[in-house]
Amino acid sequence: MKNHRRHIKSRFLNENIDLEDYKEQLRSIRLAVAIRNVLDLRNISVAEFAAIMGKDRSTINKWLSGTYCFSLSTLYEITEGLGIL
């Protein structure tokens, strides 16, 4: 996760994006890491998670990349799929 933060800080300084965009990128990375951690703790592969969610693997990989901007409904679907809510 530290590598992602350095990369985004570097992008923030080089591309001159605003602070809200920077915060949104950090939130996306944190959410992706949290989802990955739950999958790892439960020994769920990306393919298994895709099947649980009814999505293809490419969608799950986008979610786990740290670059996907999660909507509230997508987050709710994920928490339901993982049995968190």
Z-matrix of the N, CA and C atoms (Angstrom, degrees):
N
C 1 1.450
C 2 1.524 1 110.21
N 3 1.327 2 117.69 1 -34.03
C 4 1.456 3 119.24 2 179.79
C 5 1.528 4 110.84 3 -61.56
N 6 1.336 5 117.30 4 -37.24
C 7 1.461 6 119.49 5 178.80
C 8 1.521 7 110.98 6 -62.18
N 9 1.347 8 116.83 7 -40.08
C 10 1.464 9 119.91 8 177.84
C 11 1.529 10 110.23 9 -62.48
N 12 1.316 11 116.44 10 -43.29
C 13 1.464 12 118.96 11 -178.63
C 14 1.525 13 110.85 12 -62.88
N 15 1.321 14 117.42 13 -43.62
C 16 1.461 15 119.18 14 178.68
C 17 1.519 16 110.39 15 -62.31
N 18 1.308 17 116.14 16 -42.00
C 19 1.466 18 120.16 17 -179.62
C 20 1.526 19 110.49 18 -61.73
N 21 1.295 20 117.29 19 -44.68
C 22 1.465 21 119.83 20 -179.01
C 23 1.522 22 110.80 21 -69.85
N 24 1.323 23 117.28 22 -39.23
C 25 1.458 24 118.37 23 176.63
C 26 1.521 25 109.69 24 -61.39
N 27 1.314 26 115.89 25 -40.85
C 28 1.453 27 120.00 26 178.14
C 29 1.530 28 109.74 27 -62.91
N 30 1.350 29 116.68 28 -44.45
C 31 1.456 30 119.78 29 177.14
C 32 1.520 31 110.46 30 -63.09
N 33 1.329 32 116.65 31 -40.22
C 34 1.461 33 120.98 32 179.96
C 35 1.522 34 110.20 33 -59.20
N 36 1.339 35 116.34 34 -44.97
C 37 1.457 36 119.86 35 -178.62
C 38 1.526 37 111.66 36 -72.13
N 39 1.332 38 116.96 37 -37.76
C 40 1.465 39 119.92 38 -176.28
C 41 1.521 40 113.02 39 -80.65
N 42 1.313 41 117.62 40 -36.27
C 43 1.461 42 120.03 41 -176.25
C 44 1.515 43 112.66 42 -95.95
N 45 1.314 44 116.78 43 -11.08
C 46 1.450 45 121.58 44 176.45
C 47 1.529 46 112.42 45 60.24
N 48 1.351 47 116.80 46 43.05
C 49 1.463 48 119.73 47 175.84
C 50 1.522 49 108.70 48 -77.89
N 51 1.316 50 116.61 49 159.92
C 52 1.457 51 117.99 50 -176.80
C 53 1.525 52 111.30 51 -78.53
N 54 1.294 53 115.35 52 166.01
C 55 1.454 54 122.30 53 -173.88
C 56 1.518 55 112.17 54 -61.98
N 57 1.318 56 118.99 55 -37.06
C 58 1.463 57 121.44 56 -179.87
C 59 1.528 58 111.21 57 -65.72
N 60 1.330 59 117.01 58 -40.40
C 61 1.466 60 120.04 59 176.02
C 62 1.526 61 110.57 60 -62.90
N 63 1.308 62 116.32 61 -41.09
C 64 1.454 63 122.05 62 178.32
C 65 1.526 64 110.31 63 -61.43
N 66 1.316 65 117.32 64 -45.28
C 67 1.470 66 121.46 65 179.09
C 68 1.521 67 110.46 66 -63.96
N 69 1.322 68 117.40 67 -39.03
C 70 1.456 69 121.34 68 179.00
C 71 1.528 70 110.86 69 -63.93
N 72 1.322 71 116.56 70 -40.49
C 73 1.463 72 120.33 71 177.20
C 74 1.530 73 110.96 72 -63.15
N 75 1.319 74 116.55 73 -41.91
C 76 1.464 75 119.83 74 177.87
C 77 1.525 76 111.27 75 -63.63
N 78 1.329 77 117.26 76 -41.12
C 79 1.473 78 120.49 77 178.09
C 80 1.525 79 110.43 78 -62.03
N 81 1.320 80 117.39 79 -41.23
C 82 1.463 81 121.05 80 179.35
C 83 1.521 82 111.00 81 -62.14
N 84 1.311 83 116.56 82 -41.19
C 85 1.465 84 120.71 83 178.64
C 86 1.523 85 110.25 84 -65.93
N 87 1.319 86 116.75 85 -44.62
C 88 1.472 87 120.13 86 -179.78
C 89 1.522 88 111.37 87 -62.95
N 90 1.318 89 117.36 88 -41.50
C 91 1.466 90 120.64 89 177.93
C 92 1.526 91 111.05 90 -64.01
N 93 1.329 92 116.74 91 -43.38
C 94 1.466 93 120.57 92 179.06
C 95 1.525 94 110.71 93 -61.38
N 96 1.313 95 116.99 94 -43.28
C 97 1.470 96 121.15 95 178.82
C 98 1.525 97 110.36 96 -64.71
N 99 1.323 98 117.61 97 -41.26
C 100 1.469 99 121.23 98 179.36
C 101 1.528 100 110.92 99 -63.26
N 102 1.325 101 116.75 100 -43.29
C 103 1.466 102 120.40 101 178.56
C 104 1.522 103 109.76 102 -63.72
N 105 1.322 104 116.31 103 -46.27
C 106 1.471 105 120.90 104 178.62
C 107 1.529 106 110.74 105 -58.46
N 108 1.332 107 117.45 106 -41.61
C 109 1.462 108 121.02 107 179.52
C 110 1.525 109 111.76 108 -62.09
N 111 1.334 110 116.69 109 -41.86
C 112 1.470 111 120.37 110 177.85
C 113 1.527 112 109.81 111 -63.87
N 114 1.327 113 116.83 112 -43.95
C 115 1.466 114 119.86 113 178.37
C 116 1.521 115 110.96 114 -60.37
N 117 1.317 116 116.56 115 -44.50
C 118 1.468 117 120.80 116 179.52
C 119 1.525 118 111.56 117 -63.80
N 120 1.338 119 116.82 118 -44.37
C 121 1.467 120 120.34 119 179.97
C 122 1.523 121 112.20 120 -61.99
N 123 1.317 122 116.09 121 -32.65
C 124 1.467 123 120.82 122 -178.11
C 125 1.525 124 112.54 123 -97.02
N 126 1.336 125 115.71 124 5.28
C 127 1.476 126 121.55 125 -178.82
C 128 1.534 127 111.89 126 53.37
N 129 1.322 128 115.65 127 46.26
C 130 1.462 129 122.40 128 178.12
C 131 1.527 130 108.14 129 -105.33
N 132 1.320 131 116.28 130 124.16
C 133 1.465 132 120.48 131 178.44
C 134 1.528 133 110.02 132 -79.35
N 135 1.315 134 115.49 133 167.94
C 136 1.467 135 120.32 134 176.67
C 137 1.527 136 109.59 135 -61.14
N 138 1.318 137 116.87 136 -41.71
C 139 1.472 138 120.55 137 179.76
C 140 1.530 139 110.79 138 -63.18
N 141 1.325 140 117.12 139 -42.11
C 142 1.461 141 120.60 140 178.29
C 143 1.524 142 111.28 141 -65.51
N 144 1.323 143 116.26 142 -42.21
C 145 1.458 144 120.64 143 179.06
C 146 1.524 145 110.63 144 -63.88
N 147 1.331 146 116.39 145 -39.89
C 148 1.469 147 120.67 146 177.19
C 149 1.526 148 110.16 147 -60.04
N 150 1.329 149 116.29 148 -42.71
C 151 1.465 150 119.84 149 179.07
C 152 1.526 151 111.08 150 -65.29
N 153 1.326 152 116.86 151 -42.48
C 154 1.467 153 121.36 152 178.50
C 155 1.530 154 110.17 153 -59.70
N 156 1.322 155 115.90 154 -42.03
C 157 1.461 156 121.36 155 -175.75
C 158 1.521 157 113.30 156 -83.71
N 159 1.338 158 117.14 157 -12.90
C 160 1.466 159 119.98 158 -176.38
C 161 1.523 160 111.97 159 70.79
N 162 1.322 161 116.30 160 30.79
C 163 1.469 162 122.63 161 -179.18
C 164 1.520 163 108.48 162 -120.16
N 165 1.327 164 117.05 163 164.72
C 166 1.456 165 117.86 164 173.64
C 167 1.530 166 109.77 165 -86.60
N 168 1.326 167 114.87 166 163.07
C 169 1.468 168 120.26 167 -175.53
C 170 1.524 169 112.53 168 -60.33
N 171 1.327 170 117.43 169 -32.84
C 172 1.465 171 119.48 170 -178.91
C 173 1.532 172 111.03 171 -63.99
N 174 1.323 173 117.51 172 -35.48
C 175 1.467 174 121.00 173 176.84
C 176 1.523 175 110.26 174 -65.50
N 177 1.326 176 116.47 175 -45.29
C 178 1.466 177 120.51 176 179.47
C 179 1.519 178 110.10 177 -63.04
N 180 1.328 179 116.99 178 -41.24
C 181 1.470 180 119.83 179 178.32
C 182 1.519 181 111.62 180 -63.06
N 183 1.337 182 118.15 181 -34.92
C 184 1.470 183 121.00 182 174.87
C 185 1.520 184 109.86 183 -63.15
N 186 1.350 185 115.72 184 -44.24
C 187 1.458 186 119.48 185 179.15
C 188 1.520 187 111.26 186 -59.84
N 189 1.322 188 116.56 187 -40.61
C 190 1.465 189 121.16 188 -175.13
C 191 1.522 190 113.23 189 -83.67
N 192 1.317 191 117.25 190 -5.44
C 193 1.470 192 120.50 191 -177.41
C 194 1.526 193 112.74 192 -75.55
N 195 1.325 194 116.31 193 -21.78
C 196 1.462 195 119.18 194 -177.25
C 197 1.514 196 113.22 195 88.56
N 198 1.316 197 116.74 196 2.53
C 199 1.471 198 120.18 197 -179.33
C 200 1.523 199 112.32 198 -110.49
N 201 1.331 200 117.28 199 -5.18
C 202 1.459 201 121.95 200 -178.25
C 203 1.530 202 109.80 201 -80.72
N 204 1.306 203 117.01 202 133.77
C 205 1.463 204 121.80 203 177.55
C 206 1.531 205 108.05 204 -92.73
N 207 1.333 206 116.64 205 101.60
C 208 1.459 207 122.20 206 -174.55
C 209 1.527 208 111.57 207 -71.30
N 210 1.326 209 115.16 208 133.28
C 211 1.455 210 119.49 209 170.55
C 212 1.521 211 107.36 210 -87.36
N 213 1.304 212 116.34 211 163.37
C 214 1.457 213 120.78 212 178.49
C 215 1.526 214 110.55 213 -61.17
N 216 1.318 215 117.22 214 -40.00
C 217 1.463 216 119.86 215 -179.40
C 218 1.536 217 111.46 216 -66.25
N 219 1.329 218 117.29 217 -37.13
C 220 1.470 219 120.23 218 177.10
C 221 1.521 220 110.42 219 -65.87
N 222 1.316 221 117.23 220 -42.49
C 223 1.466 222 120.40 221 177.81
C 224 1.522 223 110.83 222 -62.14
N 225 1.320 224 116.35 223 -39.44
C 226 1.464 225 120.34 224 178.48
C 227 1.526 226 110.13 225 -64.61
N 228 1.333 227 117.56 226 -43.41
C 229 1.469 228 121.51 227 176.96
C 230 1.529 229 110.87 228 -58.43
N 231 1.323 230 116.22 229 -43.37
C 232 1.468 231 120.89 230 -178.96
C 233 1.523 232 110.40 231 -63.86
N 234 1.332 233 117.10 232 -44.97
C 235 1.467 234 119.43 233 -179.07
C 236 1.531 235 110.79 234 -65.96
N 237 1.317 236 117.27 235 -35.14
C 238 1.468 237 120.06 236 175.21
C 239 1.518 238 110.69 237 -66.97
N 240 1.321 239 116.60 238 -45.27
C 241 1.462 240 121.39 239 -179.28
C 242 1.517 241 112.79 240 -61.48
N 243 1.332 242 115.96 241 -34.33
C 244 1.463 243 120.50 242 179.84
C 245 1.525 244 112.07 243 -90.32
N 246 1.323 245 116.48 244 -1.66
C 247 1.471 246 119.87 245 178.49
C 248 1.519 247 113.36 246 72.04
N 249 1.326 248 116.43 247 26.98
C 250 1.463 249 120.73 248 179.81
C 251 1.516 250 110.76 249 -83.71
N 252 1.324 251 117.41 250 -34.05
C 253 1.472 252 122.16 251 178.00
C 254 1.511 253 110.29 252 -114.12
